[in-house]
Amino acid sequence: MKTKFIKYLALIFILINVSTSSFSGKIYRWVDESGKVHYSDKPHKGAVEKKVKVNSRSFRTSATVSNGVSKCGTIKLRKYEYNGQTSYREVRRRISRLQEEVKRESSKNVYGNNVDEKIKRINNRKAILADHRCAINWYQKIMSHRDVDLKKVNHKVNEINQKLIEINVKEFALCGNRPFKSKSVINGDEYKILRNWERCQKEFKSKKFRLENLRKHLKKKIKNDF
């Protein structure tokens, strides 16, 4: 009788000292034919069952920085920056991978031969999930800047387009169209006129080349990084 009472007190002690959380395991209380009470993580077929709710610890991971490396628990965090610019596409892919890992980890069954072992396994899983959710939140804060940065890049592209229009208008006003475009052979005087036109539009051509390359780079960035 005394032994049963001690076991019963031990179980109560376990249940009381485990803090509350939304994730919990189920422990079953059952009585055998001789009237002896047992506890297990699986229901005992044919026995008198009573579910006993056992609450596991609550976990929350915060991002930390150690030796210049940002971490969420065991997960290293990267900003995915190239030349000071964030690749939001890579950040989005990282979030997607982390969310898949959370989903996979959450779907696993938790086994244990006794109450202590099962609670330990539950807590281990919760610690893993807490690290992953911390990392997801960390990356989502980076993603919150995406729309602002994308707007800035698009604004630069629009500015370049406007400058190219202005250059083309000025070029045409000063230089006109290319002379003798339809002729395959030109004489000496015509050649001088053509050379003057080429010198006139050379400066404009150089400016347009730089702006068009910058626009090409920005459009590639929008496609690859956003």
TAFEN-V328391 format. One line per field, one symbol per residue. ss: DSSP state (2 for helix, 1 for strand, 0 for the rest). burial: b if it has 9 or more other C-alpha atoms within 8 Angstrom, else e. Layout:
BEGIN
ss->???
burial->???
END
This chain:
BEGIN
ss->0222222222222222000000011111111000001111000000011111111000000001110011110011100011001102222222222222222222000000002222222222222222222222222222200222222222222222222222222222222000000000000222222222222222222222222222222222222220
burial->eeeeeeeeeeeeebbeebbebeebbbbbbbbbeeeeeebbbebeeebebeeeebbbbeeebebeeeeeebbbbebebeebeeeeebbbbbbbebbeebbebbeebeeeeeebebbebbbebbbebbbebbbbbbbbebbbebbeebeeebeebeeebeebeeebeebbeebbeebeeeeeeeeeeeeeebbebbeebeebbeebeeebeebbeebeebbebbeebb
END
